[in-house]
Amino acid sequence: MEEQLPKKRNCKRSKYFDQLRNCSWCEETFWGNRYNKAENQFCGNSCSISSRTKESSFITTSCEACGANIKCWKSLRRQFCSVECRQFSQRTLPRLACPVCKNIFVSNGNEFCSRVCKRQTLIEIKSCKVCQNQFETYKINPYSHCSIICARIGTDRSKEVQQKSFRTKCKNGTIRKSRPELALCECLIRMFGPDNIRTQVQMFGTRIDIHIVHKNVFVEFDGKYWHGLDVQYDQLDLHRKTKFDKDRKLDEAFRGAKLTLIRVVDTGDELQNMTDCLSQLNLL
């Protein structure tokens, strides 16, 4: 005999119930809705209620307010056993222990009991680099001195160290120079002797390339590009404009001090550079 199929539902949506399913509780065959998965699990309300009331569908938890045991469905995950416990938890704030002073306090979303305790976690104790005194500062601050006076002293010391290292480099000849500048310096040393030629002399807050001692003449060796001598002033970028203005201020400083400064422009030819330098020296 052929197996009899279950009767379709007689409703307006019966045209959607055209797919055979097996009930998840009684395992009987029924016409399911192909578009709604929720209606494809059970053949009726009785099977649906029976599946939800079985023992494996429940879990036991404790009330967060009074601590009583609660038996509820797994899908609900209840936190309170009654409406009174839920309302009581909304009226009361949790009591926490401050991680700094260990005092118990009523927390309104705060981790610490006071601003003083919170500040202690944000500061650190450092040692001043100048006077070696201990001082407090915030962790995000890069301060290494306890006061403005110590900061000024530390800056002066760093300048002294820089000047000392610069003098040492001058003696050792480890300062970086261009090849045309080195060639000009060697030519002047052969002409006037090593005792009369000094390099990288500090004058008016800047370094002068060459100082001819017995003539008391200072020589600056300028590259066309970096000193802004290859194009007009309006066509220079910001960096080369700054260098050009700095050179003009240095010329005024030498004229004000009644000292001689000559500028040799690098032409790319070492012989031509030497000829320009000597021609300017002969005119003095």
C-alpha positions as CSV (number, residue, x, y, z in Angstrom):
1,M,0.0,0.0,0.0
2,E,1.1,3.5,-0.7
3,E,2.0,5.6,2.3
4,Q,-0.7,8.2,3.0
5,L,0.5,11.7,3.1
6,P,-0.7,14.1,5.9
7,K,-3.5,16.5,5.1
8,K,-2.4,20.0,4.2
9,R,-3.5,22.9,6.3
10,N,-6.7,24.6,5.1
11,C,-5.8,28.3,5.3
12,K,-4.9,31.2,3.1
13,R,-1.2,30.4,3.3
14,S,-1.7,26.7,2.5
15,K,0.1,27.2,-0.8
16,Y,3.4,27.8,1.2
17,F,3.1,24.6,3.2
18,D,4.2,22.3,0.4
19,Q,7.3,20.7,1.9
20,L,7.3,17.6,4.0
21,R,9.1,17.7,7.3
22,N,9.7,15.5,10.4
23,C,8.7,16.8,13.8
24,S,11.6,17.3,16.1
25,W,9.6,15.9,19.1
26,C,7.2,13.1,17.9
27,E,9.0,12.5,14.5
28,E,5.8,12.5,12.6
29,T,5.6,13.8,9.0
30,F,3.9,17.1,8.4
31,W,3.7,19.7,5.7
32,G,6.2,22.5,6.5
33,N,6.7,26.0,5.4
34,R,9.7,26.2,3.0
35,Y,10.2,29.9,3.7
36,N,9.9,29.9,7.5
37,K,12.4,27.7,9.4
38,A,10.7,28.4,12.7
39,E,7.6,26.6,11.6
40,N,9.5,23.6,10.3
41,Q,10.6,22.1,13.7
42,F,7.3,20.9,15.2
43,C,4.1,19.6,13.8
44,G,1.9,21.5,16.4
45,N,1.8,23.6,19.6
46,S,1.7,20.5,21.8
47,C,5.0,19.2,20.5
48,S,6.5,22.6,20.8
49,I,5.5,23.0,24.5
50,S,6.6,19.5,25.3
51,S,10.1,20.1,23.9
52,R,10.5,23.3,26.0
53,T,9.3,21.7,29.3
54,K,11.7,18.8,29.2
55,E,14.4,18.7,31.8
56,S,17.4,19.2,29.5
57,S,16.0,22.5,28.3
58,F,16.4,24.1,31.8
59,I,19.4,25.4,33.6
60,T,19.9,26.5,37.3
61,T,21.5,29.9,38.0
62,S,21.7,32.2,41.1
63,C,20.0,35.5,41.6
64,E,22.5,38.4,41.5
65,A,20.6,40.3,44.2
66,C,19.6,37.8,46.9
67,G,21.6,34.7,45.7
68,A,18.5,32.4,45.4
69,N,18.5,29.6,42.9
70,I,16.6,30.2,39.6
71,K,15.4,27.5,37.2
72,C,15.0,28.9,33.7
73,W,15.2,28.1,30.1
74,K,18.7,28.1,28.5
75,S,17.7,30.8,26.0
76,L,16.5,33.2,28.7
77,R,19.5,33.4,31.0
78,R,17.7,35.2,33.9
79,Q,19.7,37.3,36.3
80,F,17.1,37.9,39.0
81,C,14.5,35.7,40.7
82,S,11.8,38.3,40.9
83,V,10.8,41.8,39.9
84,E,11.6,43.0,43.4
85,C,15.3,41.8,43.2
86,R,15.7,43.5,39.8
87,Q,14.3,46.8,41.1
88,F,16.5,46.5,44.2
89,S,19.6,46.0,42.0
90,Q,18.8,49.2,40.0
91,R,18.4,51.3,43.2
92,T,21.7,50.2,44.8
93,L,25.3,50.7,43.5
94,P,28.0,48.1,43.8
95,R,30.7,48.3,46.5
96,L,34.3,47.9,45.4
97,A,37.7,47.9,46.9
98,C,40.0,50.7,45.7
99,P,43.2,49.2,44.1
100,V,45.4,51.9,45.7
101,C,44.3,52.4,49.3
102,K,42.2,49.2,49.5
103,N,39.2,51.1,51.1
104,I,35.7,49.9,50.3
105,F,33.6,52.5,48.5
106,V,30.3,52.7,46.6
107,S,31.2,52.8,42.9
108,N,29.3,54.8,40.3
109,G,31.3,53.4,37.4
110,N,34.6,54.6,39.0
111,E,37.6,52.4,39.6
112,F,39.2,54.5,42.3
113,C,37.7,55.9,45.5
114,S,39.1,59.5,44.9
115,R,41.1,61.6,42.6
116,V,44.1,61.3,44.9
117,C,44.3,57.6,44.4
118,K,43.8,57.9,40.7
119,R,46.7,60.5,40.5
120,Q,49.0,58.1,42.3
121,T,48.7,55.6,39.4
122,L,49.5,58.3,36.8
123,I,52.6,59.9,38.3
124,E,56.1,58.5,38.7
125,I,59.3,59.6,40.6
126,K,62.3,60.6,38.6
127,S,65.8,61.8,39.4
128,C,66.9,65.2,38.2
129,K,69.9,65.0,35.8
130,V,71.5,68.1,37.2
131,C,70.9,68.2,41.0
132,Q,70.0,64.5,41.4
133,N,66.9,65.4,43.5
134,Q,63.8,63.3,43.4
135,F,60.7,64.9,41.8
136,E,57.2,63.7,40.8
137,T,55.9,64.0,37.3
138,Y,53.2,62.4,35.1
139,K,54.3,59.3,33.2
140,I,53.4,60.9,29.9
141,N,55.7,63.9,30.5
142,P,59.2,63.6,29.1
143,Y,60.7,65.9,31.8
144,S,64.1,65.1,33.1
145,H,64.8,68.2,35.3
146,C,63.1,69.2,38.5
147,S,62.9,72.9,37.7
148,I,63.5,75.6,35.0
149,I,66.9,76.5,36.5
150,C,68.1,72.9,36.3
151,A,66.7,72.7,32.7
152,R,68.7,75.8,31.7
153,I,71.9,74.4,33.3
154,G,71.4,71.1,31.5
155,T,70.9,72.9,28.2
156,D,74.2,74.8,28.8
157,R,76.0,71.6,29.6
158,S,74.7,70.0,26.4
159,K,75.9,73.0,24.4
160,E,79.3,72.7,26.0
161,V,79.5,69.0,25.1
162,Q,78.5,69.8,21.5
163,Q,81.1,72.5,21.3
164,K,83.8,70.2,22.7
165,S,82.9,67.4,20.3
166,F,83.0,70.0,17.4
167,R,86.5,71.1,18.4
168,T,87.6,67.5,18.6
169,K,86.3,66.8,15.1
170,C,88.1,69.9,13.8
171,K,91.4,68.6,15.3
172,N,90.8,65.1,13.9
173,G,89.6,66.4,10.5
174,T,86.5,64.2,10.7
175,I,84.0,67.0,9.7
176,R,82.3,66.2,6.4
177,K,83.3,68.5,3.5
178,S,82.8,68.5,-0.2
179,R,85.6,67.5,-2.5
180,P,86.0,71.0,-4.1
181,E,86.2,72.6,-0.6
182,L,88.9,70.1,0.5
183,A,90.8,70.9,-2.7
184,L,90.6,74.7,-2.0
185,C,91.7,74.1,1.6
186,E,94.7,72.0,0.5
187,C,95.8,74.7,-2.0
188,L,95.7,77.4,0.7
189,I,97.7,75.2,3.1
190,R,100.4,74.7,0.5
191,M,100.5,78.5,-0.2
192,F,100.3,79.9,3.4
193,G,101.4,76.9,5.5
194,P,99.3,74.8,7.9
195,D,99.8,77.2,10.8
196,N,98.0,80.0,9.0
197,I,94.9,78.0,7.9
198,R,92.1,77.1,10.3
199,T,88.9,75.3,9.2
200,Q,85.4,75.4,10.6
201,V,85.9,78.5,12.8
202,Q,83.0,79.5,15.0
203,M,81.9,83.2,14.3
204,F,78.6,84.9,15.0
205,G,76.9,81.7,15.9
206,T,77.8,79.9,12.7
207,R,80.8,78.0,11.3
208,I,83.1,79.6,8.7
209,D,84.8,77.2,6.3
210,I,88.3,78.7,6.2
211,H,90.2,81.3,8.2
212,I,93.5,82.7,6.9
213,V,95.1,83.7,10.2
214,H,98.0,86.0,9.1
215,K,95.7,88.0,6.8
216,N,92.7,87.7,9.2
217,V,90.5,86.9,6.2
218,F,87.5,84.5,6.4
219,V,86.5,82.4,3.4
220,E,83.1,80.8,2.8
221,F,82.8,78.2,0.1
222,D,79.2,78.3,-1.3
223,G,77.5,75.7,-3.5
224,K,75.3,77.3,-6.1
225,Y,72.2,75.2,-5.4
226,W,72.2,75.1,-1.6
227,H,73.0,78.7,-1.2
228,G,70.4,79.9,-3.7
229,L,72.8,81.3,-6.3
230,D,71.6,79.5,-9.4
231,V,68.1,81.1,-9.7
232,Q,66.4,84.3,-8.7
233,Y,65.2,84.8,-5.1
234,D,61.5,84.5,-6.0
235,Q,62.1,81.1,-7.5
236,L,63.8,79.6,-4.4
237,D,62.0,77.2,-2.1
238,L,61.6,77.9,1.7
239,H,64.8,76.0,2.7
240,R,67.1,77.8,0.2
241,K,65.4,81.2,1.0
242,T,66.3,80.7,4.6
243,K,69.9,79.8,3.7
244,F,70.2,82.8,1.4
245,D,68.8,85.2,4.1
246,K,71.2,83.7,6.6
247,D,74.2,84.4,4.3
248,R,73.2,88.0,3.9
249,K,72.8,88.5,7.6
250,L,76.3,87.0,8.1
251,D,77.8,89.4,5.6
252,E,76.2,92.3,7.5
253,A,77.6,91.0,10.8
254,F,81.2,90.8,9.3
255,R,80.9,94.4,7.9
256,G,79.6,95.6,11.3
257,A,82.6,94.0,13.0
258,K,85.0,95.4,10.3
259,L,86.2,91.9,9.4
260,T,86.8,90.6,5.9
261,L,84.7,87.7,4.5
262,I,85.0,86.6,0.9
263,R,82.7,84.1,-0.8
264,V,84.0,81.6,-3.3
265,V,81.2,80.1,-5.5
266,D,81.7,76.5,-6.5
267,T,81.9,76.4,-10.3
268,G,82.7,72.6,-10.5
269,D,86.2,73.4,-11.6
270,E,88.8,73.2,-8.8
271,L,91.3,75.4,-10.7
272,Q,88.7,78.0,-11.3
273,N,87.6,78.0,-7.6
274,M,91.3,78.6,-6.6
275,T,91.7,81.4,-9.1
276,D,88.6,83.2,-7.8
277,C,89.8,82.9,-4.2
278,L,93.3,84.2,-5.0
279,S,91.9,87.1,-7.1
280,Q,89.7,88.2,-4.2
281,L,92.7,87.9,-1.9
282,N,94.9,90.0,-4.1
283,L,92.4,92.8,-4.2
284,L,92.6,93.2,-0.4
